[in-house]
Amino acid sequence: MKRVSLLSTLGAFALAACGGEPDTASLDGEPAPIPPAATAEELADMQVTLGSLDGLTVDLTDGAGSGQMGERVTLLAAYEATGDFDSDGVTETAVLVVTEPGGTGTFTHLLAARTGADGVVEQVAEKLLGDRQQFHRFETKADSLLIELTTQAPNDPMCCPTRRAQQIYVIRDGQWRLWRDNTLSAAPPDIQDGVVRRDSSVPQAGPVRSGGGGG
């Protein structure tokens, strides 16, 4: 017993001499605390980087911001889901933002963010989903993200998507990956006199700032 105590004492002196401290979490057998999921307020004020737009970086304020060339970026607050999408034990929050870089396009991006060790919310993944899509479901499914949307079929003009699909996404190697893409329907829209008639009950991708689920 004395020999063990002597070795422990020498070990403690060696740590002190090197300026090191023992990892109390490891010695106690307790894992380091996991940061909480980002709040809606933190997400609305985070910095976003859109690699699909040449690395455009924008600081959001109350869910909106602009790039140096006037590109408008807006968080769609109605679409938010939390889960461990990269299976690393830390919760991410998935959100949608739309960008209006100029012209007729309104592009939707899928982001993932989480609270860093310093307490600051940071983006960890981004993927461009498409142009002028409509979103019906946005929810966690196990450790993946389920999105149900209406998007462009192969022969659709960009203005008028008709393909309703259910897609499953996960994060791998810091990137959103499309794991499954199932077509639910591909019925043509109601066209009268050359004008596309949309169902007013279907939420459109646009600057939405209300709470609740994406429905």
ChimeraX commands (.cxc) that place a marker at each C-alpha (Angstrom):
marker #1 position 0.00,0.00,0.00 radius 0.5
marker #1 position 2.87,2.40,0.84 radius 0.5
marker #1 position 4.47,1.71,-2.53 radius 0.5
marker #1 position 1.21,2.55,-4.36 radius 0.5
marker #1 position 0.83,5.76,-2.34 radius 0.5
marker #1 position 4.42,6.75,-3.13 radius 0.5
marker #1 position 3.89,6.18,-6.86 radius 0.5
marker #1 position 0.67,8.22,-6.77 radius 0.5
marker #1 position 2.46,11.07,-5.00 radius 0.5
marker #1 position 5.32,11.04,-7.51 radius 0.5
marker #1 position 2.81,11.07,-10.35 radius 0.5
marker #1 position 1.07,14.11,-8.89 radius 0.5
marker #1 position 4.42,15.95,-8.56 radius 0.5
marker #1 position 5.26,15.10,-12.16 radius 0.5
marker #1 position 1.97,16.56,-13.38 radius 0.5
marker #1 position 2.51,19.72,-11.35 radius 0.5
marker #1 position 6.07,20.11,-12.68 radius 0.5
marker #1 position 4.81,19.86,-16.27 radius 0.5
marker #1 position 2.05,22.34,-15.64 radius 0.5
marker #1 position -0.57,19.73,-16.39 radius 0.5
marker #1 position -3.74,18.82,-14.55 radius 0.5
marker #1 position -5.42,15.45,-14.48 radius 0.5
marker #1 position -8.56,15.06,-16.58 radius 0.5
marker #1 position -11.06,14.89,-13.72 radius 0.5
marker #1 position -13.86,13.91,-16.06 radius 0.5
marker #1 position -11.89,10.86,-17.20 radius 0.5
marker #1 position -10.73,9.97,-13.67 radius 0.5
marker #1 position -14.26,10.22,-12.32 radius 0.5
marker #1 position -15.56,8.19,-15.25 radius 0.5
marker #1 position -18.00,10.95,-16.22 radius 0.5
marker #1 position -18.28,12.20,-19.82 radius 0.5
marker #1 position -17.76,15.85,-20.64 radius 0.5
marker #1 position -21.04,17.79,-20.64 radius 0.5
marker #1 position -22.88,17.86,-23.98 radius 0.5
marker #1 position -23.83,21.39,-25.13 radius 0.5
marker #1 position -27.58,22.04,-25.34 radius 0.5
marker #1 position -29.35,22.34,-28.67 radius 0.5
marker #1 position -29.37,25.81,-30.19 radius 0.5
marker #1 position -32.40,27.93,-29.37 radius 0.5
marker #1 position -34.58,29.62,-31.98 radius 0.5
marker #1 position -33.17,33.00,-30.94 radius 0.5
marker #1 position -29.58,31.79,-31.34 radius 0.5
marker #1 position -30.32,30.33,-34.77 radius 0.5
marker #1 position -31.88,33.61,-35.89 radius 0.5
marker #1 position -28.63,35.44,-35.06 radius 0.5
marker #1 position -26.03,32.94,-36.25 radius 0.5
marker #1 position -23.50,33.25,-39.05 radius 0.5
marker #1 position -24.24,31.19,-42.15 radius 0.5
marker #1 position -21.84,30.19,-44.92 radius 0.5
marker #1 position -23.25,28.99,-48.23 radius 0.5
marker #1 position -20.64,26.99,-50.11 radius 0.5
marker #1 position -23.07,26.52,-52.99 radius 0.5
marker #1 position -22.96,30.31,-53.47 radius 0.5
marker #1 position -19.17,30.61,-53.67 radius 0.5
marker #1 position -18.79,30.61,-49.88 radius 0.5
marker #1 position -21.15,33.54,-49.26 radius 0.5
marker #1 position -21.02,34.36,-45.54 radius 0.5
marker #1 position -23.81,36.34,-43.88 radius 0.5
marker #1 position -24.44,37.30,-40.26 radius 0.5
marker #1 position -28.15,36.91,-39.55 radius 0.5
marker #1 position -30.01,39.37,-37.37 radius 0.5
marker #1 position -33.50,38.33,-36.33 radius 0.5
marker #1 position -33.42,35.68,-39.05 radius 0.5
marker #1 position -32.31,37.78,-42.02 radius 0.5
marker #1 position -29.18,39.28,-43.54 radius 0.5
marker #1 position -27.55,40.46,-46.75 radius 0.5
marker #1 position -24.29,39.69,-48.53 radius 0.5
marker #1 position -21.84,42.23,-49.90 radius 0.5
marker #1 position -23.47,42.08,-53.33 radius 0.5
marker #1 position -26.98,42.50,-51.95 radius 0.5
marker #1 position -27.85,38.79,-51.77 radius 0.5
marker #1 position -30.75,38.38,-49.37 radius 0.5
marker #1 position -30.65,35.45,-46.90 radius 0.5
marker #1 position -33.70,34.58,-44.78 radius 0.5
marker #1 position -34.18,31.89,-42.17 radius 0.5
marker #1 position -37.45,29.94,-42.53 radius 0.5
marker #1 position -38.33,29.77,-38.85 radius 0.5
marker #1 position -41.27,27.41,-39.42 radius 0.5
marker #1 position -38.86,24.60,-40.38 radius 0.5
marker #1 position -36.66,23.31,-37.55 radius 0.5
marker #1 position -35.74,19.80,-36.41 radius 0.5
marker #1 position -33.21,18.52,-33.87 radius 0.5
marker #1 position -31.34,15.22,-33.85 radius 0.5
marker #1 position -27.93,13.61,-33.87 radius 0.5
marker #1 position -27.72,13.64,-37.65 radius 0.5
marker #1 position -24.01,12.75,-37.80 radius 0.5
marker #1 position -24.19,10.11,-35.02 radius 0.5
marker #1 position -21.43,11.68,-32.92 radius 0.5
marker #1 position -23.45,12.03,-29.71 radius 0.5
marker #1 position -24.05,15.79,-30.04 radius 0.5
marker #1 position -27.41,17.25,-31.08 radius 0.5
marker #1 position -27.61,19.30,-34.27 radius 0.5
marker #1 position -30.48,21.52,-35.37 radius 0.5
marker #1 position -31.55,21.39,-39.01 radius 0.5
marker #1 position -33.04,24.54,-40.53 radius 0.5
marker #1 position -33.86,25.98,-43.94 radius 0.5
marker #1 position -32.73,29.32,-45.32 radius 0.5
marker #1 position -33.68,30.89,-48.63 radius 0.5
marker #1 position -31.42,33.09,-50.69 radius 0.5
marker #1 position -32.37,35.66,-53.29 radius 0.5
marker #1 position -29.15,36.42,-55.16 radius 0.5
marker #1 position -30.94,38.44,-57.83 radius 0.5
marker #1 position -33.12,37.45,-60.76 radius 0.5
marker #1 position -36.12,35.15,-60.52 radius 0.5
marker #1 position -34.63,32.36,-58.40 radius 0.5
marker #1 position -35.43,31.74,-54.72 radius 0.5
marker #1 position -33.00,29.06,-53.56 radius 0.5
marker #1 position -33.46,26.89,-50.49 radius 0.5
marker #1 position -30.48,25.65,-48.46 radius 0.5
marker #1 position -30.46,22.97,-45.78 radius 0.5
marker #1 position -28.24,23.88,-42.83 radius 0.5
marker #1 position -27.20,22.14,-39.63 radius 0.5
marker #1 position -25.98,24.04,-36.59 radius 0.5
marker #1 position -25.03,23.24,-33.02 radius 0.5
marker #1 position -23.70,24.91,-29.91 radius 0.5
marker #1 position -19.91,24.84,-29.73 radius 0.5
marker #1 position -17.77,24.36,-26.63 radius 0.5
marker #1 position -17.59,28.14,-26.26 radius 0.5
marker #1 position -21.39,28.43,-26.22 radius 0.5
marker #1 position -21.56,30.00,-29.68 radius 0.5
marker #1 position -23.87,28.45,-32.28 radius 0.5
marker #1 position -21.90,27.32,-35.32 radius 0.5
marker #1 position -22.91,25.92,-38.68 radius 0.5
marker #1 position -21.65,22.39,-39.30 radius 0.5
marker #1 position -23.18,21.43,-42.67 radius 0.5
marker #1 position -24.92,23.01,-45.69 radius 0.5
marker #1 position -26.55,21.76,-48.88 radius 0.5
marker #1 position -28.40,23.51,-51.69 radius 0.5
marker #1 position -31.79,21.81,-52.13 radius 0.5
marker #1 position -33.12,23.70,-55.13 radius 0.5
marker #1 position -35.14,26.59,-56.54 radius 0.5
marker #1 position -38.74,27.55,-55.68 radius 0.5
marker #1 position -39.67,24.35,-53.89 radius 0.5
marker #1 position -42.59,23.82,-51.51 radius 0.5
marker #1 position -42.11,22.10,-48.14 radius 0.5
marker #1 position -44.73,19.96,-46.41 radius 0.5
marker #1 position -42.86,18.02,-43.70 radius 0.5
marker #1 position -39.57,18.71,-41.93 radius 0.5
marker #1 position -38.89,16.40,-39.00 radius 0.5
marker #1 position -36.45,14.08,-37.29 radius 0.5
marker #1 position -36.63,10.38,-38.09 radius 0.5
marker #1 position -34.32,8.40,-35.76 radius 0.5
marker #1 position -30.87,9.95,-36.46 radius 0.5
marker #1 position -31.88,11.30,-39.87 radius 0.5
marker #1 position -33.90,14.19,-41.27 radius 0.5
marker #1 position -37.12,13.61,-43.21 radius 0.5
marker #1 position -38.19,16.26,-45.72 radius 0.5
marker #1 position -41.37,16.01,-47.76 radius 0.5
marker #1 position -41.46,18.57,-50.54 radius 0.5
marker #1 position -42.67,19.41,-54.00 radius 0.5
marker #1 position -39.72,19.84,-56.33 radius 0.5
marker #1 position -39.04,19.88,-60.04 radius 0.5
marker #1 position -39.63,16.72,-62.07 radius 0.5
marker #1 position -37.15,16.19,-64.94 radius 0.5
marker #1 position -39.27,18.12,-67.46 radius 0.5
marker #1 position -40.64,20.82,-65.14 radius 0.5
marker #1 position -39.76,24.49,-65.63 radius 0.5
marker #1 position -38.05,25.94,-62.56 radius 0.5
marker #1 position -41.10,28.07,-61.81 radius 0.5
marker #1 position -43.51,25.19,-61.53 radius 0.5
marker #1 position -42.43,22.07,-59.56 radius 0.5
marker #1 position -44.84,19.12,-59.68 radius 0.5
marker #1 position -42.92,16.18,-58.17 radius 0.5
marker #1 position -43.91,15.47,-54.57 radius 0.5
marker #1 position -41.16,13.49,-52.87 radius 0.5
marker #1 position -40.03,12.24,-49.50 radius 0.5
marker #1 position -36.30,12.56,-48.88 radius 0.5
marker #1 position -34.08,11.33,-46.03 radius 0.5
marker #1 position -30.83,13.16,-45.17 radius 0.5
marker #1 position -27.94,12.39,-42.83 radius 0.5
marker #1 position -24.64,14.16,-42.14 radius 0.5
marker #1 position -21.48,12.30,-43.06 radius 0.5
marker #1 position -17.97,13.78,-43.13 radius 0.5
marker #1 position -19.37,17.24,-42.41 radius 0.5
marker #1 position -21.79,17.19,-45.36 radius 0.5
marker #1 position -25.51,16.58,-45.74 radius 0.5
marker #1 position -26.00,13.37,-47.74 radius 0.5
marker #1 position -29.20,12.38,-49.51 radius 0.5
marker #1 position -29.78,8.85,-48.28 radius 0.5
marker #1 position -33.20,8.16,-49.79 radius 0.5
marker #1 position -35.42,9.91,-52.36 radius 0.5
marker #1 position -38.90,8.47,-52.94 radius 0.5
marker #1 position -41.40,9.95,-55.38 radius 0.5
marker #1 position -44.87,10.19,-53.83 radius 0.5
marker #1 position -46.66,11.70,-56.80 radius 0.5
marker #1 position -45.89,13.56,-60.00 radius 0.5
marker #1 position -49.30,14.90,-60.98 radius 0.5
marker #1 position -49.22,17.97,-63.22 radius 0.5
marker #1 position -50.45,21.24,-61.72 radius 0.5
marker #1 position -53.82,22.66,-62.63 radius 0.5
marker #1 position -53.20,24.87,-65.65 radius 0.5
marker #1 position -55.90,27.19,-66.97 radius 0.5
marker #1 position -55.24,29.60,-69.82 radius 0.5
marker #1 position -51.52,28.97,-69.45 radius 0.5
marker #1 position -51.52,30.00,-65.77 radius 0.5
marker #1 position -50.40,27.57,-63.08 radius 0.5
marker #1 position -52.97,27.37,-60.26 radius 0.5
marker #1 position -51.38,26.43,-56.95 radius 0.5
marker #1 position -53.13,25.00,-53.92 radius 0.5
marker #1 position -53.22,27.89,-51.45 radius 0.5
marker #1 position -52.95,25.42,-48.56 radius 0.5
marker #1 position -49.43,24.40,-49.63 radius 0.5
marker #1 position -46.75,26.49,-47.86 radius 0.5
marker #1 position -44.37,28.17,-50.28 radius 0.5
marker #1 position -40.64,28.66,-49.74 radius 0.5
marker #1 position -40.44,32.29,-48.68 radius 0.5
marker #1 position -39.61,34.51,-45.72 radius 0.5
marker #1 position -41.61,32.74,-43.00 radius 0.5
marker #1 position -41.04,33.91,-39.41 radius 0.5
marker #1 position -43.81,32.13,-37.55 radius 0.5
marker #1 position -43.21,29.26,-35.12 radius 0.5
marker #1 position -44.45,25.70,-35.29 radius 0.5
marker #1 position -43.81,22.79,-37.62 radius 0.5
marker #1 position -43.45,22.85,-41.37 radius 0.5
marker #1 position -46.87,21.84,-42.61 radius 0.5
marker link #1:1,2 radius 0.2
marker link #1:2,3 radius 0.2
marker link #1:3,4 radius 0.2
marker link #1:4,5 radius 0.2
marker link #1:5,6 radius 0.2
marker link #1:6,7 radius 0.2
marker link #1:7,8 radius 0.2
marker link #1:8,9 radius 0.2
marker link #1:9,10 radius 0.2
marker link #1:10,11 radius 0.2
marker link #1:11,12 radius 0.2
marker link #1:12,13 radius 0.2
marker link #1:13,14 radius 0.2
marker link #1:14,15 radius 0.2
marker link #1:15,16 radius 0.2
marker link #1:16,17 radius 0.2
marker link #1:17,18 radius 0.2
marker link #1:18,19 radius 0.2
marker link #1:19,20 radius 0.2
marker link #1:20,21 radius 0.2
marker link #1:21,22 radius 0.2
marker link #1:22,23 radius 0.2
marker link #1:23,24 radius 0.2
marker link #1:24,25 radius 0.2
marker link #1:25,26 radius 0.2
marker link #1:26,27 radius 0.2
marker link #1:27,28 radius 0.2
marker link #1:28,29 radius 0.2
marker link #1:29,30 radius 0.2
marker link #1:30,31 radius 0.2
marker link #1:31,32 radius 0.2
marker link #1:32,33 radius 0.2
marker link #1:33,34 radius 0.2
marker link #1:34,35 radius 0.2
marker link #1:35,36 radius 0.2
marker link #1:36,37 radius 0.2
marker link #1:37,38 radius 0.2
marker link #1:38,39 radius 0.2
marker link #1:39,40 radius 0.2
marker link #1:40,41 radius 0.2
marker link #1:41,42 radius 0.2
marker link #1:42,43 radius 0.2
marker link #1:43,44 radius 0.2
marker link #1:44,45 radius 0.2
marker link #1:45,46 radius 0.2
marker link #1:46,47 radius 0.2
marker link #1:47,48 radius 0.2
marker link #1:48,49 radius 0.2
marker link #1:49,50 radius 0.2
marker link #1:50,51 radius 0.2
marker link #1:51,52 radius 0.2
marker link #1:52,53 radius 0.2
marker link #1:53,54 radius 0.2
marker link #1:54,55 radius 0.2
marker link #1:55,56 radius 0.2
marker link #1:56,57 radius 0.2
marker link #1:57,58 radius 0.2
marker link #1:58,59 radius 0.2
marker link #1:59,60 radius 0.2
marker link #1:60,61 radius 0.2
marker link #1:61,62 radius 0.2
marker link #1:62,63 radius 0.2
marker link #1:63,64 radius 0.2
marker link #1:64,65 radius 0.2
marker link #1:65,66 radius 0.2
marker link #1:66,67 radius 0.2
marker link #1:67,68 radius 0.2
marker link #1:68,69 radius 0.2
marker link #1:69,70 radius 0.2
marker link #1:70,71 radius 0.2
marker link #1:71,72 radius 0.2
marker link #1:72,73 radius 0.2
marker link #1:73,74 radius 0.2
marker link #1:74,75 radius 0.2
marker link #1:75,76 radius 0.2
marker link #1:76,77 radius 0.2
marker link #1:77,78 radius 0.2
marker link #1:78,79 radius 0.2
marker link #1:79,80 radius 0.2
marker link #1:80,81 radius 0.2
marker link #1:81,82 radius 0.2
marker link #1:82,83 radius 0.2
marker link #1:83,84 radius 0.2
marker link #1:84,85 radius 0.2
marker link #1:85,86 radius 0.2
marker link #1:86,87 radius 0.2
marker link #1:87,88 radius 0.2
marker link #1:88,89 radius 0.2
marker link #1:89,90 radius 0.2
marker link #1:90,91 radius 0.2
marker link #1:91,92 radius 0.2
marker link #1:92,93 radius 0.2
marker link #1:93,94 radius 0.2
marker link #1:94,95 radius 0.2
marker link #1:95,96 radius 0.2
marker link #1:96,97 radius 0.2
marker link #1:97,98 radius 0.2
marker link #1:98,99 radius 0.2
marker link #1:99,100 radius 0.2
marker link #1:100,101 radius 0.2
marker link #1:101,102 radius 0.2
marker link #1:102,103 radius 0.2
marker link #1:103,104 radius 0.2
marker link #1:104,105 radius 0.2
marker link #1:105,106 radius 0.2
marker link #1:106,107 radius 0.2
marker link #1:107,108 radius 0.2
marker link #1:108,109 radius 0.2
marker link #1:109,110 radius 0.2
marker link #1:110,111 radius 0.2
marker link #1:111,112 radius 0.2
marker link #1:112,113 radius 0.2
marker link #1:113,114 radius 0.2
marker link #1:114,115 radius 0.2
marker link #1:115,116 radius 0.2
marker link #1:116,117 radius 0.2
marker link #1:117,118 radius 0.2
marker link #1:118,119 radius 0.2
marker link #1:119,120 radius 0.2
marker link #1:120,121 radius 0.2
marker link #1:121,122 radius 0.2
marker link #1:122,123 radius 0.2
marker link #1:123,124 radius 0.2
marker link #1:124,125 radius 0.2
marker link #1:125,126 radius 0.2
marker link #1:126,127 radius 0.2
marker link #1:127,128 radius 0.2
marker link #1:128,129 radius 0.2
marker link #1:129,130 radius 0.2
marker link #1:130,131 radius 0.2
marker link #1:131,132 radius 0.2
marker link #1:132,133 radius 0.2
marker link #1:133,134 radius 0.2
marker link #1:134,135 radius 0.2
marker link #1:135,136 radius 0.2
marker link #1:136,137 radius 0.2
marker link #1:137,138 radius 0.2
marker link #1:138,139 radius 0.2
marker link #1:139,140 radius 0.2
marker link #1:140,141 radius 0.2
marker link #1:141,142 radius 0.2
marker link #1:142,143 radius 0.2
marker link #1:143,144 radius 0.2
marker link #1:144,145 radius 0.2
marker link #1:145,146 radius 0.2
marker link #1:146,147 radius 0.2
marker link #1:147,148 radius 0.2
marker link #1:148,149 radius 0.2
marker link #1:149,150 radius 0.2
marker link #1:150,151 radius 0.2
marker link #1:151,152 radius 0.2
marker link #1:152,153 radius 0.2
marker link #1:153,154 radius 0.2
marker link #1:154,155 radius 0.2
marker link #1:155,156 radius 0.2
marker link #1:156,157 radius 0.2
marker link #1:157,158 radius 0.2
marker link #1:158,159 radius 0.2
marker link #1:159,160 radius 0.2
marker link #1:160,161 radius 0.2
marker link #1:161,162 radius 0.2
marker link #1:162,163 radius 0.2
marker link #1:163,164 radius 0.2
marker link #1:164,165 radius 0.2
marker link #1:165,166 radius 0.2
marker link #1:166,167 radius 0.2
marker link #1:167,168 radius 0.2
marker link #1:168,169 radius 0.2
marker link #1:169,170 radius 0.2
marker link #1:170,171 radius 0.2
marker link #1:171,172 radius 0.2
marker link #1:172,173 radius 0.2
marker link #1:173,174 radius 0.2
marker link #1:174,175 radius 0.2
marker link #1:175,176 radius 0.2
marker link #1:176,177 radius 0.2
marker link #1:177,178 radius 0.2
marker link #1:178,179 radius 0.2
marker link #1:179,180 radius 0.2
marker link #1:180,181 radius 0.2
marker link #1:181,182 radius 0.2
marker link #1:182,183 radius 0.2
marker link #1:183,184 radius 0.2
marker link #1:184,185 radius 0.2
marker link #1:185,186 radius 0.2
marker link #1:186,187 radius 0.2
marker link #1:187,188 radius 0.2
marker link #1:188,189 radius 0.2
marker link #1:189,190 radius 0.2
marker link #1:190,191 radius 0.2
marker link #1:191,192 radius 0.2
marker link #1:192,193 radius 0.2
marker link #1:193,194 radius 0.2
marker link #1:194,195 radius 0.2
marker link #1:195,196 radius 0.2
marker link #1:196,197 radius 0.2
marker link #1:197,198 radius 0.2
marker link #1:198,199 radius 0.2
marker link #1:199,200 radius 0.2
marker link #1:200,201 radius 0.2
marker link #1:201,202 radius 0.2
marker link #1:202,203 radius 0.2
marker link #1:203,204 radius 0.2
marker link #1:204,205 radius 0.2
marker link #1:205,206 radius 0.2
marker link #1:206,207 radius 0.2
marker link #1:207,208 radius 0.2
marker link #1:208,209 radius 0.2
marker link #1:209,210 radius 0.2
marker link #1:210,211 radius 0.2
marker link #1:211,212 radius 0.2
marker link #1:212,213 radius 0.2
marker link #1:213,214 radius 0.2
marker link #1:214,215 radius 0.2
view
